[in-house]
Amino acid sequence: MNGYLTCIGIHHENNENEFNLGSDLMEPFRPIVDQWVSQQRFDEFTPDIKIGLVSLLDLEIGFNGHQTIVSHAITTYVADCLHYLSSETEELKIEVKLPDEVSSHAINSHV
């Protein structure tokens, strides 16, 4: 995030967190991870679990009326937010539609 003080957030304001802005920007996508984790059964945070979480970036979701993968939606969303914060645009659209269920198969069966 070029030129932005990441320690200054919009809603997050923890003095110990150097990435309050990043914490704010991730919020629309948090349910993707929450949904996946709630469906898993694991006792340890193993390398396979980590691979499964990273693989969620390739999950197809609805974003602002289009189907795309999570990583592309995040890139577009962050750019849109920064344009809004810089007053380069007056409107910010954020619509994230999750699949009904994030299956283990959607993340290459790593877990």
ZANUTOR-38132 format. One line per field, with one value per atom (N, C-alpha, C, O): x, y, z; residue in three letters. Coordinates in nm, 3 decimals, m for minus. Atoms other than C-alpha are relative to their C-alpha. Layout:
c1 c(X / ...)
c2 c(Y / ...)
c3 c(Z / ...)
type c(ALA / ...)
***
This chain:
c1 c(0.086 / 0.000 / 0.090 / 0.126 / m0.093 / 0.217 / m0.055 / m0.163 / 0.035 / 0.204 / m0.101 / m0.138 / 0.099 / m0.042 / 0.067 / 0.154 / m0.047 / 0.031 / m0.088 / m0.202 / 0.081 / m0.085 / m0.038 / m0.128 / 0.036 / m0.092 / m0.127 / m0.186 / 0.123 / m0.385 / m0.113 / m0.114 / 0.111 / m0.703 / m0.125 / m0.126 / 0.130 / m1.062 / m0.083 / m0.137 / 0.070 / m1.224 / 0.096 / 0.077 / m0.099 / m0.925 / 0.093 / 0.139 / m0.086 / m0.720 / 0.085 / 0.101 / m0.085 / m0.496 / 0.140 / 0.204 / m0.133 / m0.174 / 0.112 / 0.221 / m0.100 / 0.011 / 0.002 / 0.095 / 0.014 / m0.100 / 0.053 / m0.003 / m0.055 / 0.116 / m0.078 / m0.049 / 0.074 / m0.135 / m0.151 / m0.227 / 0.142 / m0.471 / m0.076 / m0.188 / 0.068 / m0.556 / m0.019 / m0.126 / 0.012 / m0.484 / m0.106 / m0.178 / 0.104 / m0.703 / m0.138 / m0.229 / 0.129 / m0.987 / m0.030 / m0.143 / 0.022 / m0.939 / m0.033 / m0.099 / 0.027 / m0.956 / m0.141 / m0.186 / 0.129 / m1.295 / m0.103 / m0.166 / 0.102 / m1.520 / 0.031 / m0.058 / m0.041 / m1.322 / 0.018 / 0.041 / m0.016 / m1.298 / m0.098 / m0.057 / 0.093 / m1.615 / 0.043 / 0.003 / m0.048 / m1.442 / 0.084 / 0.064 / m0.086 / m1.179 / m0.081 / m0.066 / 0.083 / m1.428 / m0.083 / m0.092 / 0.086 / m1.660 / 0.083 / 0.041 / m0.083 / m1.380 / 0.049 / 0.040 / m0.052 / m1.227 / m0.109 / m0.085 / 0.110 / m1.567 / m0.039 / m0.100 / 0.034 / m1.607 / 0.110 / 0.090 / m0.114 / m1.268 / 0.005 / m0.051 / m0.023 / m1.172 / 0.151 / 0.205 / m0.143 / m0.814 / 0.039 / m0.023 / m0.048 / m0.622 / 0.126 / 0.159 / m0.125 / m0.299 / m0.001 / m0.071 / m0.014 / m0.206 / 0.117 / 0.229 / m0.102 / m0.015 / 0.029 / m0.046 / m0.027 / 0.149 / m0.116 / m0.143 / 0.115 / m0.151 / m0.112 / m0.178 / 0.102 / m0.387 / 0.041 / m0.042 / m0.049 / m0.170 / m0.017 / m0.058 / 0.018 / m0.175 / m0.148 / m0.183 / 0.144 / m0.553 / m0.047 / m0.127 / 0.039 / m0.589 / 0.049 / m0.026 / m0.053 / m0.364 / m0.077 / m0.099 / 0.076 / m0.558 / m0.135 / m0.195 / 0.126 / m0.869 / 0.010 / m0.093 / m0.018 / m0.722 / m0.046 / m0.074 / 0.045 / m0.820 / m0.149 / m0.200 / 0.143 / m1.180 / m0.080 / m0.052 / 0.085 / m1.443 / m0.112 / m0.183 / 0.105 / m1.675 / m0.067 / m0.019 / 0.062 / m1.914 / 0.056 / 0.061 / m0.053 / m1.761 / m0.052 / m0.024 / 0.059 / m1.949 / m0.070 / m0.056 / 0.083 / m2.179 / 0.070 / 0.009 / m0.074 / m1.910 / 0.059 / 0.085 / m0.068 / m1.762 / 0.150 / 0.194 / m0.145 / m1.391 / 0.061 / m0.010 / m0.066 / m1.134 / 0.033 / 0.045 / m0.021 / m1.065 / 0.120 / 0.111 / m0.119 / m0.714 / m0.024 / 0.024 / 0.030 / m0.841 / m0.097 / m0.082 / 0.096 / m1.131 / 0.072 / 0.042 / m0.074 / m0.890 / 0.081 / 0.082 / m0.081 / m0.660 / m0.087 / m0.051 / 0.092 / m0.953 / m0.055 / m0.060 / 0.059 / m1.109 / 0.097 / 0.059 / m0.098 / m0.790 / 0.027 / 0.032 / m0.021 / m0.726 / m0.119 / m0.100 / 0.120 / m1.087 / m0.005 / m0.039 / 0.000 / m1.059 / 0.101 / 0.072 / m0.103 / m0.736 / m0.036 / m0.007 / 0.049 / m0.886 / m0.105 / m0.109 / 0.102 / m1.178 / 0.064 / 0.027 / m0.067 / m0.953 / 0.080 / 0.100 / m0.076 / m0.752 / m0.091 / m0.043 / 0.101 / m1.075 / 0.008 / m0.031 / m0.004 / m1.013 / m0.134 / m0.161 / 0.135 / m1.364 / m0.091 / m0.048 / 0.094 / m1.674 / m0.084 / m0.155 / 0.085 / m1.836 / 0.083 / 0.179 / m0.071 / m1.717 / m0.103 / m0.189 / 0.091 / m1.902 / 0.073 / 0.180 / m0.058 / m1.830 / m0.113 / m0.197 / 0.100 / m2.043 / 0.072 / 0.121 / m0.066 / m1.899 / m0.105 / m0.175 / 0.094 / m2.109 / 0.080 / 0.150 / m0.071 / m1.972 / m0.078 / m0.200 / 0.073 / m2.052 / m0.075 / m0.038 / 0.078 / m2.309 / 0.087 / 0.063 / m0.090 / m2.034 / 0.137 / 0.150 / m0.137 / m1.658 / 0.048 / 0.086 / m0.035 / m1.578 / 0.151 / 0.226 / m0.143 / m1.243 / 0.049 / 0.165 / m0.039 / m1.243 / 0.028 / 0.105 / m0.023 / m1.253 / 0.143 / 0.192 / m0.138 / m0.907 / 0.094 / 0.190 / m0.089 / m0.752 / 0.017 / 0.118 / m0.001 / m0.830 / 0.129 / 0.178 / m0.122 / m0.525 / m0.027 / 0.065 / 0.030 / m0.706 / m0.103 / m0.143)
c2 c(m0.117 / 0.000 / 0.123 / 0.176 / m0.112 / 0.277 / 0.130 / 0.174 / m0.131 / 0.598 / 0.002 / 0.110 / 0.005 / 0.481 / m0.044 / m0.131 / 0.042 / 0.455 / m0.117 / m0.098 / 0.119 / 0.099 / m0.012 / m0.089 / 0.005 / 0.157 / 0.079 / 0.063 / m0.078 / 0.398 / m0.071 / m0.079 / 0.073 / 0.202 / 0.085 / 0.201 / m0.066 / 0.293 / m0.032 / 0.057 / 0.044 / 0.089 / m0.059 / m0.042 / 0.057 / m0.096 / 0.112 / 0.193 / m0.105 / 0.126 / m0.048 / 0.023 / 0.058 / m0.098 / 0.059 / 0.045 / m0.061 / 0.087 / m0.102 / m0.068 / 0.106 / m0.246 / m0.059 / m0.133 / 0.058 / m0.333 / 0.098 / 0.206 / m0.086 / m0.187 / m0.011 / 0.061 / 0.025 / m0.310 / 0.015 / m0.068 / m0.023 / m0.169 / 0.016 / m0.035 / m0.017 / m0.067 / m0.135 / m0.162 / 0.134 / m0.419 / m0.083 / m0.160 / 0.071 / m0.556 / 0.044 / m0.038 / m0.050 / m0.333 / m0.054 / m0.095 / 0.041 / m0.428 / m0.148 / m0.187 / 0.144 / m0.803 / m0.040 / m0.151 / 0.036 / m0.792 / m0.060 / m0.159 / 0.061 / m0.859 / m0.144 / m0.218 / 0.134 / m1.176 / m0.096 / m0.215 / 0.083 / m1.307 / m0.119 / m0.228 / 0.114 / m1.524 / m0.119 / m0.232 / 0.112 / m1.733 / m0.093 / m0.215 / 0.080 / m1.850 / m0.056 / m0.173 / 0.046 / m1.869 / m0.121 / m0.218 / 0.109 / m2.092 / m0.128 / m0.235 / 0.117 / m2.325 / m0.062 / m0.184 / 0.051 / m2.355 / m0.069 / m0.172 / 0.059 / m2.429 / m0.138 / m0.217 / 0.129 / m2.726 / m0.104 / m0.221 / 0.091 / m2.881 / m0.061 / m0.008 / 0.065 / m3.119 / m0.024 / m0.118 / 0.018 / m3.076 / 0.044 / 0.132 / m0.029 / m3.066 / 0.085 / 0.150 / m0.074 / m2.908 / 0.086 / 0.057 / m0.089 / m2.628 / m0.051 / 0.000 / 0.072 / m2.853 / 0.071 / 0.160 / m0.056 / m2.766 / m0.022 / 0.065 / 0.024 / m2.926 / 0.101 / 0.145 / m0.101 / m2.689 / 0.134 / 0.205 / m0.126 / m2.395 / 0.003 / 0.105 / 0.009 / m2.513 / 0.016 / 0.083 / m0.013 / m2.546 / 0.143 / 0.188 / m0.140 / m2.191 / 0.085 / 0.168 / m0.077 / m2.049 / m0.034 / 0.053 / 0.042 / m2.250 / 0.068 / 0.071 / m0.074 / m2.054 / 0.121 / 0.170 / m0.112 / m1.773 / m0.034 / 0.056 / 0.044 / m1.981 / m0.036 / m0.078 / 0.030 / m2.030 / 0.100 / 0.220 / m0.089 / m1.888 / 0.056 / m0.018 / m0.070 / m1.631 / 0.102 / 0.130 / m0.113 / m1.362 / 0.128 / 0.145 / m0.128 / m1.015 / 0.110 / 0.114 / m0.113 / m0.702 / m0.045 / 0.017 / 0.047 / m0.902 / m0.089 / m0.125 / 0.085 / m1.113 / m0.118 / m0.110 / 0.115 / m1.456 / 0.019 / 0.051 / m0.013 / m1.444 / m0.080 / m0.129 / 0.069 / m1.606 / 0.102 / 0.222 / m0.086 / m1.468 / 0.092 / 0.211 / m0.085 / m1.343 / 0.118 / 0.228 / m0.110 / m1.136 / 0.098 / 0.220 / m0.088 / m1.001 / 0.087 / 0.206 / m0.077 / m0.894 / 0.111 / 0.225 / m0.100 / m0.717 / 0.115 / 0.232 / m0.103 / m0.531 / 0.082 / 0.205 / m0.065 / m0.451 / 0.098 / 0.212 / m0.088 / m0.307 / 0.121 / 0.234 / m0.113 / m0.093 / 0.096 / 0.218 / m0.084 / 0.032 / 0.079 / 0.197 / m0.069 / 0.114 / 0.113 / 0.221 / m0.103 / 0.305 / 0.117 / 0.232 / m0.109 / 0.502 / 0.083 / 0.205 / m0.070 / 0.588 / 0.086 / 0.202 / m0.074 / 0.691 / 0.119 / 0.217 / m0.109 / 0.909 / 0.100 / 0.191 / m0.086 / 1.076 / m0.006 / 0.089 / 0.017 / 0.942 / m0.050 / m0.043 / 0.043 / 0.798 / 0.035 / 0.038 / m0.041 / 0.899 / m0.114 / m0.098 / 0.112 / 0.559 / m0.126 / m0.148 / 0.125 / 0.227 / m0.112 / m0.110 / 0.114 / m0.096 / m0.122 / m0.158 / 0.121 / m0.401 / m0.102 / m0.089 / 0.107 / m0.709 / m0.133 / m0.166 / 0.130 / m1.048 / m0.107 / m0.104 / 0.111 / m1.360 / m0.129 / m0.167 / 0.125 / m1.680 / m0.117 / m0.111 / 0.123 / m2.027 / m0.047 / m0.012 / 0.048 / m2.200 / m0.078 / m0.076 / 0.078 / m2.424 / 0.001 / m0.018 / 0.008 / m2.411 / m0.140 / m0.169 / 0.140 / m2.778 / m0.018 / 0.065 / 0.033 / m2.937 / m0.022 / 0.005 / 0.024 / m3.033 / 0.130 / 0.131 / m0.129 / m2.665 / 0.047 / 0.137 / m0.039 / m2.637 / m0.117 / m0.136 / 0.109 / m2.942 / m0.110 / m0.180 / 0.109 / m3.177 / m0.007 / m0.116 / 0.000 / m3.069 / m0.044 / m0.084 / 0.037 / m3.143 / m0.110 / m0.156)
c3 c(0.000 / 0.000 / 0.000 / 0.105 / 0.016 / m0.130 / 0.057 / 0.020 / m0.052 / 0.069 / 0.112 / 0.160 / m0.108 / 0.333 / 0.129 / 0.129 / m0.131 / 0.702 / 0.044 / 0.086 / m0.028 / 0.763 / 0.146 / 0.180 / m0.143 / 1.139 / 0.029 / 0.136 / m0.018 / 1.092 / m0.073 / m0.195 / 0.058 / 1.038 / m0.010 / 0.030 / 0.012 / 0.963 / 0.124 / 0.189 / m0.121 / 1.240 / 0.102 / 0.223 / m0.091 / 1.387 / 0.047 / m0.034 / m0.053 / 1.616 / 0.118 / 0.217 / m0.103 / 1.825 / m0.013 / m0.117 / 0.003 / 1.913 / m0.018 / m0.063 / 0.013 / 1.916 / m0.142 / m0.176 / 0.134 / 1.559 / m0.104 / m0.123 / 0.105 / 1.282 / m0.130 / m0.225 / 0.124 / 1.024 / 0.020 / m0.029 / m0.023 / 1.137 / m0.132 / m0.145 / 0.129 / 0.780 / m0.069 / m0.123 / 0.057 / 0.656 / 0.071 / 0.008 / m0.077 / 0.935 / m0.044 / m0.054 / 0.049 / 0.816 / m0.139 / m0.168 / 0.138 / 0.452 / m0.013 / m0.110 / 0.011 / 0.521 / 0.043 / 0.012 / m0.061 / 0.696 / m0.097 / m0.060 / 0.087 / 0.392 / m0.041 / m0.081 / 0.042 / 0.320 / 0.117 / 0.096 / m0.120 / 0.678 / 0.002 / 0.042 / m0.005 / 0.643 / m0.084 / m0.055 / 0.081 / 0.375 / 0.086 / 0.085 / m0.088 / 0.623 / 0.116 / 0.152 / m0.112 / 0.910 / m0.039 / 0.036 / 0.046 / 0.707 / m0.020 / 0.022 / 0.027 / 0.596 / 0.131 / 0.149 / m0.127 / 0.945 / 0.081 / 0.145 / m0.078 / 1.101 / m0.053 / 0.020 / 0.059 / 0.864 / 0.017 / m0.016 / m0.013 / 0.944 / 0.139 / 0.235 / m0.128 / 1.218 / 0.012 / m0.047 / m0.019 / 1.323 / 0.140 / 0.200 / m0.135 / 1.648 / m0.001 / 0.099 / 0.010 / 1.524 / m0.126 / m0.222 / 0.115 / 1.286 / m0.084 / m0.076 / 0.076 / 1.045 / m0.132 / m0.172 / 0.133 / 0.711 / m0.097 / m0.180 / 0.088 / 0.536 / 0.025 / m0.069 / m0.033 / 0.718 / m0.060 / m0.116 / 0.057 / 0.614 / m0.151 / m0.207 / 0.145 / 0.252 / m0.034 / m0.131 / 0.022 / 0.275 / 0.010 / m0.072 / m0.017 / 0.400 / m0.117 / m0.169 / 0.114 / 0.127 / m0.127 / m0.212 / 0.118 / m0.132 / m0.011 / m0.118 / 0.006 / m0.038 / m0.092 / m0.139 / 0.091 / m0.249 / m0.142 / m0.221 / 0.131 / m0.555 / m0.004 / m0.108 / m0.007 / m0.440 / m0.082 / m0.078 / 0.079 / m0.676 / 0.086 / 0.155 / m0.076 / m0.519 / m0.091 / m0.201 / 0.069 / m0.632 / 0.059 / 0.181 / m0.047 / m0.613 / m0.090 / m0.210 / 0.073 / m0.716 / m0.128 / m0.234 / 0.110 / m0.942 / m0.101 / m0.202 / 0.092 / m1.112 / 0.076 / 0.196 / m0.058 / m1.048 / m0.021 / m0.131 / 0.007 / m0.972 / 0.114 / 0.202 / m0.111 / m0.748 / 0.110 / 0.084 / m0.117 / m0.401 / m0.019 / 0.011 / 0.013 / m0.483 / m0.093 / m0.067 / 0.092 / m0.776 / 0.065 / 0.049 / m0.069 / m0.571 / 0.103 / 0.115 / m0.099 / m0.296 / m0.067 / m0.021 / 0.072 / m0.544 / m0.048 / m0.030 / 0.049 / m0.701 / 0.115 / 0.107 / m0.116 / m0.365 / 0.066 / 0.097 / m0.064 / m0.213 / m0.088 / m0.038 / 0.091 / m0.522 / 0.005 / 0.010 / m0.007 / m0.512 / 0.131 / 0.131 / m0.130 / m0.140 / 0.004 / 0.053 / 0.000 / m0.188 / m0.090 / m0.058 / 0.086 / m0.477 / 0.073 / 0.061 / m0.078 / m0.251 / 0.109 / 0.127 / m0.108 / 0.039 / m0.054 / 0.017 / 0.062 / m0.202 / m0.072 / m0.139 / 0.066 / m0.325 / m0.152 / m0.219 / 0.145 / m0.676 / m0.053 / m0.172 / 0.034 / m0.674 / 0.117 / 0.232 / m0.105 / m0.483 / 0.052 / 0.152 / m0.036 / m0.460 / 0.015 / m0.059 / m0.023 / m0.326 / 0.011 / 0.100 / m0.001 / m0.404 / 0.054 / 0.006 / m0.058 / m0.192 / 0.018 / 0.107 / m0.009 / m0.250 / m0.016 / m0.124 / 0.002 / m0.160 / 0.023 / 0.124 / m0.014 / m0.216 / 0.007 / m0.086 / m0.022 / m0.073 / m0.057 / m0.067 / 0.034 / m0.200 / 0.124 / 0.236 / m0.114 / 0.019 / 0.098 / 0.219 / m0.084 / 0.148 / m0.064 / m0.185 / 0.049 / 0.114 / 0.033 / 0.146 / m0.025 / 0.073 / 0.003 / m0.048 / 0.000 / 0.136 / m0.142 / m0.173 / 0.139 / m0.232 / m0.074 / m0.169 / 0.063 / m0.326 / 0.023 / m0.047 / m0.029 / m0.178 / m0.021 / 0.054 / 0.042 / m0.344 / 0.104 / 0.103 / m0.099 / m0.053 / 0.082 / 0.110 / m0.081 / 0.148 / 0.143 / 0.214 / m0.138 / 0.471 / 0.000 / 0.107)
type c(MET / MET / MET / MET / ASN / ASN / ASN / ASN / GLY / GLY / GLY / GLY / TYR / TYR / TYR / TYR / LEU / LEU / LEU / LEU / THR / THR / THR / THR / CYS / CYS / CYS / CYS / ILE / ILE / ILE / ILE / GLY / GLY / GLY / GLY / ILE / ILE / ILE / ILE / HIS / HIS / HIS / HIS / HIS / HIS / HIS / HIS / GLU / GLU / GLU / GLU / ASN / ASN / ASN / ASN / ASN / ASN / ASN / ASN / GLU / GLU / GLU / GLU / ASN / ASN / ASN / ASN / GLU / GLU / GLU / GLU / PHE / PHE / PHE / PHE / ASN / ASN / ASN / ASN / LEU / LEU / LEU / LEU / GLY / GLY / GLY / GLY / SER / SER / SER / SER / ASP / ASP / ASP / ASP / LEU / LEU / LEU / LEU / MET / MET / MET / MET / GLU / GLU / GLU / GLU / PRO / PRO / PRO / PRO / PHE / PHE / PHE / PHE / ARG / ARG / ARG / ARG / PRO / PRO / PRO / PRO / ILE / ILE / ILE / ILE / VAL / VAL / VAL / VAL / ASP / ASP / ASP / ASP / GLN / GLN / GLN / GLN / TRP / TRP / TRP / TRP / VAL / VAL / VAL / VAL / SER / SER / SER / SER / GLN / GLN / GLN / GLN / GLN / GLN / GLN / GLN / ARG / ARG / ARG / ARG / PHE / PHE / PHE / PHE / ASP / ASP / ASP / ASP / GLU / GLU / GLU / GLU / PHE / PHE / PHE / PHE / THR / THR / THR / THR / PRO / PRO / PRO / PRO / ASP / ASP / ASP / ASP / ILE / ILE / ILE / ILE / LYS / LYS / LYS / LYS / ILE / ILE / ILE / ILE / GLY / GLY / GLY / GLY / LEU / LEU / LEU / LEU / VAL / VAL / VAL / VAL / SER / SER / SER / SER / LEU / LEU / LEU / LEU / LEU / LEU / LEU / LEU / ASP / ASP / ASP / ASP / LEU / LEU / LEU / LEU / GLU / GLU / GLU / GLU / ILE / ILE / ILE / ILE / GLY / GLY / GLY / GLY / PHE / PHE / PHE / PHE / ASN / ASN / ASN / ASN / GLY / GLY / GLY / GLY / HIS / HIS / HIS / HIS / GLN / GLN / GLN / GLN / THR / THR / THR / THR / ILE / ILE / ILE / ILE / VAL / VAL / VAL / VAL / SER / SER / SER / SER / HIS / HIS / HIS / HIS / ALA / ALA / ALA / ALA / ILE / ILE / ILE / ILE / THR / THR / THR / THR / THR / THR / THR / THR / TYR / TYR / TYR / TYR / VAL / VAL / VAL / VAL / ALA / ALA / ALA / ALA / ASP / ASP / ASP / ASP / CYS / CYS / CYS / CYS / LEU / LEU / LEU / LEU / HIS / HIS / HIS / HIS / TYR / TYR / TYR / TYR / LEU / LEU / LEU / LEU / SER / SER / SER / SER / SER / SER / SER / SER / GLU / GLU / GLU / GLU / THR / THR / THR / THR / GLU / GLU / GLU / GLU / GLU / GLU / GLU / GLU / LEU / LEU / LEU / LEU / LYS / LYS / LYS / LYS / ILE / ILE / ILE / ILE / GLU / GLU / GLU / GLU / VAL / VAL / VAL / VAL / LYS / LYS / LYS / LYS / LEU / LEU / LEU / LEU / PRO / PRO / PRO / PRO / ASP / ASP / ASP / ASP / GLU / GLU / GLU / GLU / VAL / VAL / VAL / VAL / SER / SER / SER / SER / SER / SER / SER / SER / HIS / HIS / HIS / HIS / ALA / ALA / ALA / ALA / ILE / ILE / ILE / ILE / ASN / ASN / ASN / ASN / SER / SER / SER / SER / HIS / HIS / HIS / HIS / VAL / VAL / VAL / VAL)
***
